[in-house]
Amino acid sequence: MAETKAPAAPAASASKKAGRLYCKAVFTGYKRGLRNQHENTALLRIEGVNTKDEVDFYLGKRCAYVYKGKRKTACPGHEKASRLRVIWGKITRSHGNSGSVRAKFRKNLPGAAMGKRI
């Protein structure tokens, strides 16, 4: 009885590329009533979240709106100046029953960001 060993597979975990550690979302608008709009709270639609129960994982997580400015400015911790800017925010609670969330940003998001990626 000759035992044959199968050739060892290459380390899959070592060569496997890590997945992304963030979720995509879209800024759909501001919190509002019938007549008044509250720009200090943004409504986000997170990709793959369709129910109120699925929102619980994202509560308290950080979100970032990344955009390009006109001029380059110094960035903390980097040598070169960059045109990239970031507005950081936090997901505060759910909004409605279809998986939308409310988020508060350090500075209110500009209206031009509606429909854009967060």
URSULLIN-V504791 format. One record per helix or strand of 3 or more residues. SS is the DSSP state (H for helix, E for strand). FROM is the first residue (numbers start at 1). LEN is the number of residues. If there is no record, write none. Layout:
ss->SS from->FROM len->LEN
ss->SS from->FROM len->LEN
This chain:
ss->H from->12 len->4
ss->E from->25 len->8
ss->E from->37 len->10
ss->H from->53 len->6
ss->E from->62 len->12
ss->E from->82 len->14
ss->E from->100 len->6
ss->H from->111 len->3
